[in-house]
Amino acid sequence: MSIFSKDQTKKVVVDAKNHGYKPDVITFKQGKPAQLKFIASDNMGCMDKINFKQLDTKVDLDNNNEVTVKIPTDKPGEYDFACSMDMFKGKVVVK
């Protein structure tokens, strides 16, 4: 689900379930502000942590809070993210 805020930031909601991320590939337009909002479920296991290696960002999820990650869109590229064990993966594409 995509949402636009008043400042025209595109926010995409990502469901972090114990079997993967939905959606697992997200595309943003270069130069437009962008954020991912992760919504956790119960019994997260290794998915209670998300690692964005290229962004040098790690976030902790719990089933009581939504977590927002800002995505840089100043240049085209791809940013992979994965659970703490690198079993479940997703990708952000900026083009």
DSSP file (Angstrom, degrees, kcal/mol; ACC not computed):
  #  RESIDUE AA STRUCTURE BP1 BP2  ACC     N-H-->O    O-->H-N    N-H-->O    O-->H-N    TCO  KAPPA ALPHA  PHI   PSI    X-CA   Y-CA   Z-CA
    1    1 A M              0   0    0      0, 0.0    12,-2.5     0, 0.0     2,-0.4   0.000 360.0 360.0 360.0 130.7    0.0    0.0    0.0
    2    2 A S  E     -A   12   0A   0     10,-0.2     2,-0.4     8,-0.0    10,-0.2  -0.853 360.0-176.0-105.3 140.9    1.4    3.4   -1.0
    3    3 A I  E     -A   11   0A   0      8,-2.8     8,-3.7    -2,-0.4     2,-0.5  -0.988  13.4-149.6-132.7 141.1    0.5    6.6    0.9
    4    4 A F  E     -A   10   0A   0     -2,-0.4     6,-0.2     6,-0.2     2,-0.1  -0.955  13.7-150.4-112.2 131.7    1.5   10.2    0.2
    5    5 A S    >   -     0   0    0      4,-1.9     3,-2.1    -2,-0.5     6,-0.0  -0.321  37.5 -91.0 -88.3 177.8    2.0   12.7    3.0
    6    6 A K  T 3  S+     0   0    0      1,-0.3    -1,-0.1     2,-0.1    -2,-0.0   0.819 128.9  53.6 -60.5 -31.9    1.4   16.4    2.8
    7    7 A D  T 3  S-     0   0    0      2,-0.1    -1,-0.3     1,-0.0     3,-0.1   0.274 122.0-108.8 -87.1  13.7    5.0   17.0    1.8
    8    8 A Q    <   +     0   0    0     -3,-2.1     2,-0.4     1,-0.3    -2,-0.1   0.693  63.6 157.8  68.4  22.6    4.6   14.5   -1.0
    9    9 A T        -     0   0    0     23,-0.1    -4,-1.9    25,-0.1     2,-0.6  -0.658  40.0-133.4 -74.2 127.9    6.7   11.8    0.6
   10   10 A K  E     -Ab   4  34A   0     23,-2.7    25,-2.5    -2,-0.4     2,-0.5  -0.751  23.9-168.3 -84.1 123.8    5.7    8.4   -0.8
   11   11 A K  E     -Ab   3  35A   0     -8,-3.7    -8,-2.8    -2,-0.6     2,-0.5  -0.959   4.3-164.0-115.8 126.0    5.3    5.9    2.1
   12   12 A V  E     -Ab   2  36A   0     23,-2.3    25,-2.9    -2,-0.5     2,-0.5  -0.940  14.6-138.1-111.5 128.9    5.0    2.2    1.4
   13   13 A V  E     - b   0  37A   0    -12,-2.5     2,-0.5    -2,-0.5    25,-0.2  -0.733  18.0-165.7 -86.8 126.9    3.7   -0.1    4.1
   14   14 A V  E     - b   0  38A   0     23,-2.9    25,-2.6    -2,-0.5     2,-0.6  -0.964  12.7-143.4-116.2 120.8    5.6   -3.4    4.3
   15   15 A D  E     -Cb  22  39A   0      7,-2.8     7,-1.9    -2,-0.5     2,-1.0  -0.741  10.6-157.5 -81.7 120.6    4.1   -6.3    6.3
   16   16 A A  E     +Cb  21  40A   0     23,-3.0    25,-0.8    -2,-0.6     5,-0.2  -0.820  23.7 171.1-100.5  94.4    6.9   -8.1    8.1
   17   17 A K  E >   -C   20   0A   0      3,-2.2     3,-1.7    -2,-1.0    26,-0.1  -0.526  50.3 -99.9 -99.6 168.8    5.4  -11.5    8.7
   18   18 A N  T 3  S+     0   0    0      1,-0.3    28,-0.1    24,-0.2     3,-0.1   0.437 122.1  47.3 -73.0   4.7    7.2  -14.6   10.0
   19   19 A H  T 3  S-     0   0    0      1,-0.4    -1,-0.3    28,-0.0     2,-0.2   0.200 123.4 -60.5-125.7  14.9    7.5  -15.9    6.4
   20   20 A G  E <   -C   17   0A   0     -3,-1.7    -3,-2.2    68,-0.1    -1,-0.4  -0.790  61.4 -58.4 137.9-179.3    8.7  -12.8    4.6
   21   21 A Y  E     -C   16   0A   0     68,-0.4    -5,-0.2    -2,-0.2    68,-0.1  -0.826  43.9-130.0-104.5 138.6    8.1   -9.2    3.6
   22   22 A K  E    S+C   15   0A   0     -7,-1.9    -7,-2.8    -2,-0.4     2,-0.1  -0.971  99.5  22.5-130.7 116.5    5.0   -8.1    1.6
   23   23 A P  S    S-     0   0    0      0, 0.0    -1,-0.3     0, 0.0     3,-0.1   0.656  78.4-177.2 -73.0 160.1    5.7   -6.4   -0.8
   24   24 A D  S    S+     0   0    0      1,-0.2    67,-2.5    -2,-0.1     2,-0.4   0.536  71.6  49.1-103.1  -8.6    9.3   -7.6   -1.1
   25   25 A V  E     -e   91   0B   0     65,-0.2     2,-0.4    -4,-0.0    -1,-0.2  -0.990  68.4-178.3-129.7 124.7   10.3   -5.3   -4.0
   26   26 A I  E     -e   92   0B   0     65,-2.6    67,-3.2    -2,-0.4     2,-0.4  -0.975   9.7-156.5-125.9 134.0    9.4   -1.6   -3.7
   27   27 A T  E     -e   93   0B   0     -2,-0.4     2,-0.3    65,-0.2    67,-0.2  -0.933  10.8-178.4-115.7 134.0   10.1    1.0   -6.4
   28   28 A F  E     -e   94   0B   0     65,-2.9    67,-2.4    -2,-0.4     2,-0.3  -0.900  29.6-110.5-123.4 155.5   10.5    4.8   -5.7
   29   29 A K    >   -     0   0    0     -2,-0.3     3,-1.7    66,-0.2    65,-0.0  -0.680  39.1-105.2 -85.6 137.7   11.1    7.6   -8.2
   30   30 A Q  T 3  S+     0   0    0     -2,-0.3    44,-0.2     1,-0.2    -1,-0.1  -0.347 103.8  18.2 -59.3 137.2   14.5    9.3   -8.1
   31   31 A G  T 3  S+     0   0    0     42,-3.4    -1,-0.2     1,-0.2    43,-0.1   0.341  98.3 109.4  84.5  -6.3   14.4   12.8   -6.4
   32   32 A K  S <  S-     0   0    0     -3,-1.7    -1,-0.2    41,-0.2   -23,-0.1  -0.887  78.5-106.6-103.6 131.6   11.0   12.2   -4.6
   33   33 A P        -     0   0    0      0, 0.0   -23,-2.7     0, 0.0     2,-0.3  -0.256  46.0-173.5 -56.2 139.0   11.1   11.7   -0.8
   34   34 A A  E     +bD  10  71A   0     37,-0.6    37,-2.5   -25,-0.2     2,-0.3  -0.992  15.6 176.5-143.5 145.7   10.4    8.1    0.2
   35   35 A Q  E     -bD  11  70A   0    -25,-2.5   -23,-2.3    -2,-0.3     2,-0.4  -0.993  19.5-143.5-144.2 148.8    9.9    6.0    3.3
   36   36 A L  E     -bD  12  69A   0     33,-2.6    33,-2.7    -2,-0.3     2,-0.6  -0.944  12.3-158.3-107.7 136.8    9.1    2.4    4.2
   37   37 A K  E     -bD  13  68A   0    -25,-2.9   -23,-2.9    -2,-0.4     2,-0.4  -0.948  10.6-155.8-116.7 110.6    6.8    1.7    7.1
   38   38 A F  E     -bD  14  67A   0     29,-3.2    29,-2.0    -2,-0.6     2,-0.5  -0.712   5.3-164.4 -89.6 132.4    7.3   -1.8    8.5
   39   39 A I  E     -bD  15  66A   0    -25,-2.6   -23,-3.0    -2,-0.4    27,-0.1  -0.974  14.5-150.7-116.8 119.4    4.5   -3.4   10.4
   40   40 A A  E     -b   16   0A   0     25,-0.5     2,-0.2    -2,-0.5   -23,-0.2  -0.370   3.3-148.8 -87.5 164.2    5.5   -6.4   12.5
   41   41 A S        -     0   0    0    -25,-0.8     3,-0.2     1,-0.1    22,-0.1  -0.694  34.7 -78.2-118.8 177.1    3.5   -9.5   13.4
   42   42 A D  S    S+     0   0    0     -2,-0.2   -24,-0.2     1,-0.2    -1,-0.1  -0.340 109.1  25.0 -69.6 158.2    3.6  -11.7   16.5
   43   43 A N  S    S+     0   0    0      1,-0.1    -1,-0.2   -26,-0.1     4,-0.1   0.946  70.7 171.4  54.4  61.1    6.4  -14.3   16.8
   44   44 A M    >   +     0   0    0     -3,-0.2     3,-1.9     1,-0.2     5,-0.1   0.804   5.4 177.5 -76.5 -31.3    8.9  -12.6   14.6
   45   45 A G  G >  S-     0   0    0      1,-0.3     3,-1.5     2,-0.2    -1,-0.2  -0.416  75.1  -4.8  60.9-132.7   12.0  -14.8   15.2
   46   46 A C  G >  S+     0   0    0      1,-0.3    38,-2.1     2,-0.1     3,-1.0   0.652 127.3  73.0 -68.5 -13.6   14.9  -13.6   13.0
   47   47 A M  G <   +     0   0    0     -3,-1.9    -1,-0.3     1,-0.2    -2,-0.2   0.393  68.5  90.5 -82.8   5.6   12.6  -11.0   11.4
   48   48 A D  G <  S+     0   0    0     -3,-1.5    13,-3.4    12,-0.1     2,-0.4   0.567  89.8  50.2 -76.4  -5.4   12.6   -8.9   14.5
   49   49 A K  E <   -F   60   0B   0     -3,-1.0    35,-0.6    11,-0.2     2,-0.4  -0.995  70.0-162.1-130.4 139.9   15.6   -7.1   13.0
   50   50 A I  E     -FG  59  83B   0      9,-2.6     9,-2.6    -2,-0.4     2,-0.5  -0.981   6.1-159.5-122.2 133.0   16.0   -5.6    9.5
   51   51 A N  E     -FG  58  82B   0     31,-2.8    31,-1.4    -2,-0.4     2,-0.8  -0.953  11.6-170.7-117.9 121.5   19.4   -4.8    8.0
   52   52 A F  E  >> -F   57   0B   0      5,-3.5     5,-2.1    -2,-0.5     4,-0.7  -0.864  11.8-175.7-103.4  92.8   19.9   -2.4    5.1
   53   53 A K  T >45S+     0   0    0     -2,-0.8     3,-1.1    27,-0.4    -1,-0.2   0.916  79.1  49.2 -60.9 -47.0   23.6   -3.1    4.4
   54   54 A Q  T 345S+     0   0    0     26,-0.4    -1,-0.2     1,-0.3    27,-0.1   0.781 116.5  43.5 -65.3 -25.5   24.0   -0.4    1.7
   55   55 A L  T 345S-     0   0    0     -3,-0.4    -1,-0.3    25,-0.3    -2,-0.2   0.457 104.7-129.2 -95.6  -2.9   22.4    2.2    3.9
   56   56 A D  T <<5 +     0   0    0     -3,-1.1     2,-0.4    -4,-0.7    -3,-0.2   0.920  63.8 137.5  52.1  46.8   24.3    1.0    7.0
   57   57 A T  E   < -F   52   0B   0     -5,-2.1    -5,-3.5     2,-0.0     2,-0.4  -0.984  33.9-178.1-129.5 132.0   21.0    0.9    8.8
   58   58 A K  E     -F   51   0B   0     -2,-0.4     2,-0.4    -7,-0.2    -7,-0.2  -0.994   8.8-171.5-126.0 136.3   19.6   -1.7   11.2
   59   59 A V  E     -F   50   0B   0     -9,-2.6    -9,-2.6    -2,-0.4     2,-0.4  -0.958  15.8-138.4-128.8 147.9   16.1   -1.5   12.8
   60   60 A D  E     -F   49   0B   0     -2,-0.4     2,-0.3   -11,-0.2   -11,-0.2  -0.868  18.7-159.3-102.6 135.7   14.4   -3.5   15.5
   61   61 A L        +     0   0    0    -13,-3.4     2,-0.3    -2,-0.4     5,-0.1  -0.855  12.5 174.9-110.5 148.5   10.8   -4.5   15.0
   62   62 A D  B >   -I   65   0C   0      3,-0.6     3,-1.1    -2,-0.3   -22,-0.5  -0.962  42.9-110.1-143.0 163.5    8.2   -5.5   17.6
   63   63 A N  T 3  S+     0   0    0     -2,-0.3   -21,-0.1     1,-0.2     3,-0.1   0.455 111.5  57.2 -76.8   3.3    4.6   -6.2   17.3
   64   64 A N  T 3  S+     0   0    0      1,-0.1     2,-0.4   -23,-0.1    -1,-0.2   0.594 103.6  49.5-104.6 -13.2    3.5   -3.1   19.2
   65   65 A N  B <   -I   62   0C   0     -3,-1.1    -3,-0.6     2,-0.0   -25,-0.5  -0.952  67.5-134.2-132.6 145.9    5.2   -0.4   17.0
   66   66 A E  E     -D   39   0A   0     -2,-0.4     2,-0.4   -27,-0.1   -27,-0.2  -0.764  25.1-149.4 -89.5 143.3    5.5    0.6   13.4
   67   67 A V  E     -D   38   0A   0    -29,-2.0   -29,-3.2    -2,-0.4     2,-0.4  -0.963   5.5-156.1-120.2 130.6    9.0    1.4   12.2
   68   68 A T  E     -D   37   0A   0     -2,-0.4     2,-0.5   -31,-0.2   -31,-0.2  -0.888   5.5-168.3-109.9 135.8    9.7    3.9    9.5
   69   69 A V  E     -D   36   0A   0    -33,-2.7   -33,-2.6    -2,-0.4     2,-0.3  -0.988  17.4-136.9-122.7 123.9   12.9    3.9    7.4
   70   70 A K  E     -D   35   0A   0     -2,-0.5   -35,-0.2   -35,-0.2    -2,-0.0  -0.619  17.0-150.2 -78.3 137.0   13.8    6.9    5.1
   71   71 A I  E     -D   34   0A   0    -37,-2.5   -37,-0.6    -2,-0.3     2,-0.3  -0.933  13.9-126.4-110.5 125.9   15.1    5.9    1.7
   72   72 A P        +     0   0    0      0, 0.0     3,-0.1     0, 0.0   -40,-0.0  -0.532  29.1 174.7 -71.2 133.7   17.6    8.1   -0.1
   73   73 A T        +     0   0    0     -2,-0.3   -42,-3.4     1,-0.1   -41,-0.2   0.124  44.7 110.4-124.7  19.5   16.4    8.9   -3.6
   74   74 A D  S    S+     0   0    0    -44,-0.2    -1,-0.1   -43,-0.1   -44,-0.1   0.735  89.3  16.6 -70.7 -20.8   19.0   11.4   -4.7
   75   75 A K  S    S-     0   0    0     -3,-0.1    -1,-0.1     2,-0.0   -44,-0.1  -0.986  91.6 -93.5-146.2 155.2   20.4    8.9   -7.2
   76   76 A P        +     0   0    0      0, 0.0     2,-0.3     0, 0.0    19,-0.2  -0.328  65.0 112.6 -66.7 151.6   19.2    5.7   -8.8
   77   77 A G  E     - H   0  94B   0     17,-2.0    17,-3.2     2,-0.0     2,-0.4  -0.967  57.0 -94.1 168.7-178.9   20.1    2.4   -7.2
   78   78 A E  E     - H   0  93B   0     -2,-0.3     2,-0.5    15,-0.2    15,-0.2  -0.975  22.3-165.4-126.2 139.9   19.1   -0.7   -5.3
   79   79 A Y  E     - H   0  92B   0     13,-2.8    13,-2.5    -2,-0.4     2,-0.2  -0.964  11.2-154.8-127.7 112.4   19.0   -1.2   -1.6
   80   80 A D  E     - H   0  91B   0     -2,-0.5   -27,-0.4    11,-0.2   -26,-0.4  -0.581  10.0-171.1 -83.9 147.5   18.6   -4.7   -0.3
   81   81 A F  E     + H   0  90B   0      9,-2.3     9,-2.7    -2,-0.2     2,-0.3  -0.978   8.3 169.8-134.8 153.9   17.2   -5.5    3.1
   82   82 A A  E     -GH  51  89B   0    -31,-1.4   -31,-2.8    -2,-0.3     7,-0.2  -0.974  35.8 -92.4-155.1 163.2   17.0   -8.7    5.1
   83   83 A C  E >   -G   50   0B   0      5,-2.0     3,-1.6    -2,-0.3   -36,-0.2  -0.164  56.0 -89.8 -70.2 174.8   16.2  -10.3    8.4
   84   84 A S  T 3  S+     0   0    0    -38,-2.1   -37,-0.1   -35,-0.6    -1,-0.1   0.743 130.0  44.8 -64.0 -24.0   19.0  -10.8   10.9
   85   85 A M  T 3  S-     0   0    0    -39,-0.2    -1,-0.3   -36,-0.2   -38,-0.1   0.385 109.1-122.1 -99.4   2.9   19.8  -14.3    9.6
   86   86 A D  S <  S+     0   0    0     -3,-1.6    -2,-0.1     2,-0.2     3,-0.1   0.767  81.0 117.1  62.6  27.2   19.7  -13.1    5.9
   87   87 A M        +     0   0    0      1,-0.2     2,-0.5   -41,-0.0    -1,-0.1   0.854  68.1  46.0 -89.4 -41.3   16.9  -15.7    5.2
   88   88 A F  S    S-     0   0    0    -68,-0.1    -5,-2.0   -42,-0.0     2,-0.3  -0.903  77.6-177.5-108.7 130.3   14.1  -13.3    4.3
   89   89 A K  E     + H   0  82B   0     -2,-0.5   -68,-0.4    -7,-0.2     2,-0.3  -0.849  16.5 176.7-132.2 159.9   14.9  -10.6    1.9
   90   90 A G  E     - H   0  81B   0     -9,-2.7    -9,-2.3    -2,-0.3     2,-0.3  -0.916  15.3-141.8-149.1 175.1   13.5   -7.5    0.1
   91   91 A K  E     -eH  25  80B   0    -67,-2.5   -65,-2.6    -2,-0.3     2,-0.5  -0.998   4.2-153.3-148.5 139.9   14.7   -4.8   -2.2
   92   92 A V  E     -eH  26  79B   0    -13,-2.5   -13,-2.8    -2,-0.3     2,-0.5  -0.960  16.5-163.1-110.2 130.0   14.1   -1.1   -2.7
   93   93 A V  E     -eH  27  78B   0    -67,-3.2   -65,-2.9    -2,-0.5     2,-0.5  -0.960   3.6-165.4-115.6 127.4   14.7    0.2   -6.3
   94   94 A V  E      eH  28  77B   0    -17,-3.2   -17,-2.0    -2,-0.5   -65,-0.2  -0.960 360.0 360.0-111.5 120.4   15.2    3.9   -7.0
   95   95 A K              0   0    0    -67,-2.4   -66,-0.2    -2,-0.5    -1,-0.1   0.355 360.0 360.0-145.8 360.0   14.8    4.9  -10.6
